Amino acid sequence: MNKIDELVEKMTLDELCGQTLCYFVPGAEIDENFEKIVKETKPGGIFISNACADKIKLVTDKVNKYVSIPVIVSADVEKGPGGDVLTDGYPLLPNPIAWGAADDEKLIEKSGEITAKICKKAGIHWTYSPVVDINYNHNNPVVNVRAVSDSSDHVIKIAGAYMRGLQKNNYMAACCKHFPGDGLDDRNQHFCTTLNTFSKEEWMNSYGRVYKSMIDQGVASIMVAHIAAPAFQEDEYDDVTGYMPGSMSYSLITKLLREELGFKGCIVSDALSMIGVAACVPENEMIVRFINAGGDMALFAESSYFYYLKEAVLDGRVSMERLKDAVRRILRLKEFAGVFKEETETENEENLTEEFNNLAEEIALKSIKFVRNADGILPIKLERGDTVLICNLTQHNEGSHITHLDIIEKELNSRGIKTISENKIGHKEIKRIYDEHNPKCVLVNIRMSSDECDGNDIRMSWSHMMCFWRGYIFKNPNVIVTSFGDPYKIYELPFLRTYINAFSAVEASQKAFVKVLLGEVKEQGKNPVKLEGFFEREV
C-alpha cells in the first residue's frame, strides 16, 4: 500500500468529505465565520482571486491550522499571474487566441513555465488552465479570446505547450477545461446548461482528440463544465430541463472521460454556483450527483455540501469506496503540485518578472495580423507633428482584469505624433474634428471580447456604431480599424477597407500594435481562426 492509500485509509468520514470541497476566498480575505466553517468541514482546497502573495500565504496558513491535510490553493491563471489573480503588479500575457496567432510552441511553453514559477512563489499550486475549448461559433460569449483556435490540432499544439510549461518540474498542476467542450453554443453556461451538439464521431475527431492528447501529455486535472453533450447522454434527459449538465453526468465523466479516454487524474467541477447546474439540480443533490458521476473536487462549494455528502455516505447513496477514490485522486493532485513539500526558494522575483515581460512582448509582436489592407496603407507612414484621431470603442465591463486602451496614445506621443483621443465618438464630433485638426489618419480601436462582455453577447451596439454613421469617418483616406479582442469584428463591419486583429488589449499587445502599425516591426501574425467569407485560418 502506498503513502496516499495509507493516508486515505486512516482518514475519518468527516476528513474524507471535506477533501472534496474547494471554497472560494475572494481577495484571500477570511472572517471568523469562515474560520468556523473551515474548522468544521476541513476543506481540501481554496480558490483565490484578486489577492497579493502575502495575503495568500496568511490565509493558507490560517486554513491549514484547522485541517489535518494541507489545502491546495487554486486560481484561474489563464494568461499569466496578473489581472484578477495576483494584485502585486504582475503583468499579463496576451490572450490565448493571440498565442494561436503567434504560433510559437516554444515561446508559449516558456511562458507557462515562468508563469508557474511566479505563482508557486506566491503560494498558488493549481491553475484552472489551459482553456482547450475550440472556437467554432464566433458568437459564443465564453470562449472567444480565451481559446487558441478553431482547429483542434492547433489547440493541441499551443494549449498543450502552455500546459507542459505550467507543469514543468511540478511547479504547478494544470487543469484543462471546459469538458466536454465549449465553443459551439451561442449561450453561456454560467446562465444555463449549454450544449455541445456534435455527433459522437464529430466529437471524437475534435474535442475528443484534444482531451486525449492532453491526457497523453500528462495533464494533472480536468474541469467538467455545465455543458451537455446529447450524443453521449441518451439516458440523461428531462422533458423540461433538458440534458443533464456534464458536471452531473455519469455518461460523460465516468464512461467517456474515465473509461473511453482513459483519464486517471483529478476531476474538478466548474463552479457549482452557476445557473447551468443550479437551475436543474437541487442544491442538496449537487455534490452527491457530482461524486456519483465520477467527479472528485467540487469548486465554489458551500459548507452545506459537507453535510449533504456525509449524509449520503451514511445512508448508502454514495459508497465509501467512491468517496475514497475521489480523495485519492485529490491527494495525488496535491502530491503532484508539491503541497506536502516544504517551501523552497525559487528564482529572484525581479528576474522572473523581467523574463515574463519579455515573453509577453514577443508573443504580442508575433501575433498582430493585417486582415484587410485593400488600399495598401499598412504599415502607415506617420511623421513627427502628424495628428491622429483615436476612436476607442469599448464594452461596459470595467473589471480589474480589463486593460484600458491608453497605451496606444502614449506610444504615439512618445514618437512625436499628436493624438486626439475619444471614446464612443459620434459622427458629428468626427466631422468637427476633421474641420479643426485635419488628422492624417483615424484609428478605430475596438476592445470587445468574452473578457469584457459581462457574460452576454459581444455584438456591437448603437453607441459603438455611431462613429460610422453617415459615413463621415471615411472622408479620411486612412481609416484603420483594429480589434484588440474578438477577432470576428469584421463580420459586423464588412465595409471596412483596412482591418487589423491584435487579439488582445494587454499592455504588450498595445505596444506591439504601434510598432507593427508604423512598420518598425514586420507583421508576423497568422489567422488562428477562420471566418467564412472574410478570412481563412493560416495555422
N, C-alpha and C positions, 0 to 999 in steps of 0.2 A: 504494500500500500504506500503510495507516495505522500508527500507532505500535505498537499491540497486535500486529498481524500481523508487523511488523518484529521485534518483540521475540521472538515465538514462533519465527520462522524462525532466529533466532540461538541459541536455546537448545539445549543438549545433551540427549541422551536422558535422562540422569540428572536434569537440571533439569526436564524435561517430566514425568517420572514423579513426582518429588517434589511438584510443584504440585497433584497430585490428592489429596494426603494432608492430613487435618486431625487433629492429635493432641490428645488430652485431657490438660490440665495442671491437675489439681485444686489449688485454692489458689494457683495460679501458682507452684508450687514445682518446681524442677528440680534434678537432681543431675548428677554427671559422666557417668553412663551416658546420661542423656537428651541431654546436650550432644553426646556422641559420635554418637548416633542422628541428631540434627539435622544435624551436620556431614556425615554420610554420605548422608542421604536428602533433605536440603534441602526440608522440607515447605512446602506453600503456605499452611497455616493452623494455628491453635491454638484450642482451645476451653477456656475458663476457667470456674471456679465458685468461690464462697466465697473471694474474694481482695479485697484492698484495692487502690486505684488505684496506689499506689506500687509494689506487687509486680507488678502487671500491666505497668507501664512497664519495670521491671527485667527481667522475663522476656522481654518483647517485644524490648527492646534486645539482650539476650543471644542470642536466637534469630536476630535479624537480622544478627548478626555473621557467621553461618555460611552465610547464603543470599544469592544474588545479587538476588533479588526479595523485597521485604518481605512478611512474613506478614500475613494478615488475621486479626484477633482476634475471636472469636465467643463468644456466650453465649446462654443461654435467658432473654431479657428479656421474659417473657410478661406481667408486670404491674408493671413499673417496675424500678428498679435495685437494690432491696433484696433481702431474703430470701437465696436461695442464689446470688446473682450477686455483688454488691459487699458487703463487710463493713465499709464505712466509716460505718455507721449510717444508711444511706438507708432511707426508708420503702417501703411497698408500696401499690400501688393495690388496691382491692377486686378480687375475682376477675372474669374476663371475663363470667361469667354475670350478675354484678351490673351490668356495663356494659349488658348487654341489658335488665335491669330498669330501669335509669336512662333508657335510650332517648334519649340526648342525643348526637347525632353530633358536634357542635362540641366538646363537652366531652371526648369520647374522643379526637378528633383532637389537641386541645391537649395532652392527657395524653401521647400518643405523641410529640409534638414535644419536650416538656420532658424526658421520659424519654431521648430520643435525645441531647439536649444534655448531660445528665448523663453518659451512657455515653460519648459522644465525648470528653468532658473526662477520663474515666477510661481512655481508650485502647481502648475496645471499638468495633469497626467494624460488626459484623454480628450481628443477633439472629435466632434461630430462632423468630420470632413475626411475625404473629399466628397463633394456632390458628384454623383456619377449618373445623374439624370441625362436625358437626351432631348435636345431642343427641337422636337418635331413640330410643335404648334407655336407659331410666333405670337399668338395671343395668350399663351399661358402666363399667368401673373406671378408664378412662384419660381419657375426655373430661369428662363431668360438669361441674364448675365451671370447667373450662378453656375450655369452649365458650360462645359468646354466647347461642345459642338453638337451638331445634329447627326454625326457619324459615330456609330458605336466603336469603330476602330480607333477614331481619334480620341474619344473619351478614354478608351483603354490605355492609349499611349500617354496622354498628358495627365489625366487624373491619376493614373497608375504611377506616374513619376512623382507626383506630389505625395501620394500615399507612401511610397518607398522612402522618400526623403524624411517624412514625419517619423517613420518607424525605424529609421537607421539607428543602429546601436541601442534600440529600445528607448530612444529619447521620449517618445510618446506612443500611445496607442491610437491608431486611426479608426475611423468608422465610415464606411460607405453608406450613402443614403440617396434617394428615399425609396427603398424596396416596397413594392415590386416595380417601381419606376414612375417618375413624374415626367411631364412634358408633352403628353397627348391631350389631356383635358384643357379646357379654357377656364376652368373653375379652380378654386383654392381649397385645398384640404383643411386649412385652418377653419374654413366656414362650412364645409360639407364633405361627405365622403366622395372623393373624386374617382375617376375610372381610368384604368389602363386598358384600352379596348382592343389591343392586339389579340390575334388568334394565338393558339399555343405555338404554332410554327413561327409566326412573326415575332413573338416574344422571345423564344429561344434563340432566334437569329439576331436579336438586337439587345434588349435588356439582359436576357439570359447569358449572352456571350460576355457582356460587360461584367456581370456579377461573378461568373465562373472564372474570368481572368483575374479579378481582384482576389477571389478566394485562393486561386493558384499562386498568386503573388504574395500571399500571406497576410491579408488584412486581418486585424485583430477582432474587429466587431462590425456589425451591420445594423443599421437602423431600419426598422419596419414602420412604414407610414400608414396613415389612414386612407389608403388608396386601395380600391378593389381591382381585381383582375378577373373579370367574369369568365374567361376561358378556362380558368383553373378552379372555379368555385361554383360548380353546378348545384351543389347541395347546400350552399350557404347564401340563400336568397330569401328575402322577406318581401311580401307583396306591397308593403308600404314603404319601408326604409331602404329597400333595395339590397344590394350585395353587402356582405359583412366587410367592414374595413380590414385591410391587410393586417393591422396590428392585433386583430382578434381572430385571425383566420388560421385554423389548423391546416387547411389545404395549402396555404401559401407559406406559412412559417415552417411547419414540420415536413409536409410532403414535398414541397417544391424546394425551399431553401436548404433544409437539413438533408433530406434524403436524396433528391434528384441532383442538386448542385453540390452536395457534399460539404456544406459549411459546418465546421465544428467549433467555431468561436462563439463569442458572446453576442446575443441578440438583444438590442435595446429598442424600446418603443419610441416613436416620436412622442412629443408632449401629449400626455393624456388629458390635458385641458382643452384641446382643440375640439371644435364642434363636429369635425369629421368623424369623431368617435363618440363624443359625449352626447350627441343627439340621438344615437341609435342603440347605445348600450347603457343600461342603468349604472349609476356610479358605483354601487356596491358589487357589481359584477365585473367591472373593467379589469382589475388586477387578476381576478380569478380566471377570466377567459383568456387574458394575455398569457398567463403562466401555463394554462392547459393547452393553449395553442402551440406552445413550444418556446415562448419568449423567456427572457432571463431578468432584465432590469427595466423597471418602469420609470420613464422620465417625467419630471414635473409631478411626482407622486404627491398625494395628500396623505397626511398622517393616518386618516381613516382607513387607507388601503392596508395598513399593517394589520388592523383588527379584522378586516374583511378576509384577508388571506389566511390569517391564523384560524379563524372560524371555519373556513373552507377546508383546511387541512384536518382539523379536529372532527368535522362531520363527514369526511371522506370524499368531498367534491374535488379536492386536489390531493393527489397522492404524495406521500412523503418522499418517494423516490424522484418524482418530477421536480419537487421543490429542491431537493439536494442536488439534482442535476443542474438546475439553474444556478445555484450558488457555486457549484464547482466551476462553472464557466465564468462567473463573475470574478472568483478568486484567481483563476488563471489569467484573466484580463489584468487584474491588479498586479499579479506577479510579472506579467509581460511589461507593464508600464513602470515597474520599479517602485511600486507603492510601499513594498515591505523593506526596501533598502534604505540605509542611512543616506542622508543628503550629501552629495559630493560637490566639490567646486567645479563649476563649468567655466567656459571661456570668459574673458573680460567683456562686460556688458557693452562698453563703447565699441569694441571691435565687432561684436555681433550686430549691433545697430548699424554701423557703417557698412558692413558686408550686406546686410539686408537691404539698405537703401540702394546700394549699387545694383543688387539683383532686381529690385523693383524698377529702377530706371532702365535697365537693359531689357526687361520684359516689355515695358512701355514703348521703348524705341522700336522694338521689333514688331509691335502689334498694330501700329497706325496703318489704316488701309484706305487708299483712294478708291472709292467705289464707282464714282462717276466724275469724269473730267472732260465733259463734252466740248468745252471751248479751250481746253489746254492751258488753263490759267494756273494749274498746280504744278510745281510749287509757286506760290505767289511772290512777286518781286516787290518788296516794300523797302523804302529808304528812310533814313532819319528825317524826321519832320513830317512824314506822311500821317494822315489821320485815318483811323479805323473805327467804324461803328460796330460795337458788340451788342448783340441782342441775345440775352440769356433766357431760354425757355425751360423752366424747371417745374417739377412736381411739388405738391404742397408739403409733403412729409419732410420734416427738418430734424430727424433724429440724430443721435450722437455719431452715427456711422456715415452721415451724409457729408460729402465734401463740397464746399461752395466753389463756383466757377470763377474765382477771383485771381487764381494763379496766372491765367492766360493774360489778363490785363497787365499784371506786374511784369511778366516776362517780355511782353511787347514794349512796355515803357522802359525797361532796362536797356532796350536796344534803340532808344530814341524815337520810338514810334508813338504818336499821340493816340489816345483812345477816348471814345465816348461810350460808356457802358450803361445799358438799360436792361431792366427785367420785364419780360412780357410786354414789350412796347407795342403800341397801336400804329396803324398805317398813317394817321395824320401827323403823329410825332415824327415818324420816319421822314415824311415829306418836309417837315420843318427843319430837321437836322440836315437833310440834303441841301436845302436852300442856304443854310447858315454856314455849314462846315465843309461841304463837298468832299466827303470821305473817299479815300482811294479804294477801299473795299468794305464789305459788310460781312461780319462773322456772325452767323446764327448758330448758337451753341445750345444743344438740347441735352438736358440732364434728366432723363426719364428712364426708369427700368424697374424691375421687380424689387430693387432695393428701396425705391422711393415711392412706390405706388400705393402704400398703405394697405396692401392686400387686395385691392380691386384691379380693374383693367388698367392697362398702361397706354391707352389711346390718348391722342392729343385733344384738347378741348378748345372752346372759343377763345379763352384767354391766351392760349398758345398760338392760335392761328391768325390772330388779328394783325400780326406784323406782315402777313401776306395779303391782307385784304386790299382790294382794288389794284393790286399788283404794283403799287408804288415802289416797293423794295427792289423790283427788277429793273428800275431805271438805272441802277448802278450795274456796270458790266461785270463786277467782281463780287457776286454774292456766293458765299461759301457756307454751306450748312453742314454741321458736324454733330454726330450723336456721340455723347460721352456716356453711353449706356446701351440701351436697347438697340441692337444693330439693324432692326427692321423699320426704322422710321421713314425710309424712302417709300415704303408701302403706302403711307399716309400722305406723302409729299412726292407723288410720282412726276410732278412737273419740274423737279429740280434738275439743273444742268451740272451742278457741282456738289458732290456729296461725299463726306468722309465718315468712316467709322473709327472712333477712338476706343470704343468698347468699355471705357472706364473713366471716372471723373477724379480718381485719386491724384494727389499732387504730382506723382511721377508721370502719369498719363497726360496731364495738362502741360507739363514742361516738354515732354516728348512731342506733343502735338505742335507746339510752336516751332520747335526745331525742324520737324518734318514739313510743316506748312511753309516755312521760309526757305526750305531747301538746304538747310545747314546739315541735315542728315537725310540720306535717301530713304524713301518709303520702302518698308520691308514686309508689311503685314500681309497675311493671307486670309481669305474669307473662310472662317471655320464652320459657317453655316451657309445654306442656300436659301434664296427667296425667289420662287418661281416667277419669271418674267422680269427680274431685276438683276440678280447676280447668282453665280454658281459657286458651290463650295470648291475650295482650292487645296484642301488638305486630305 
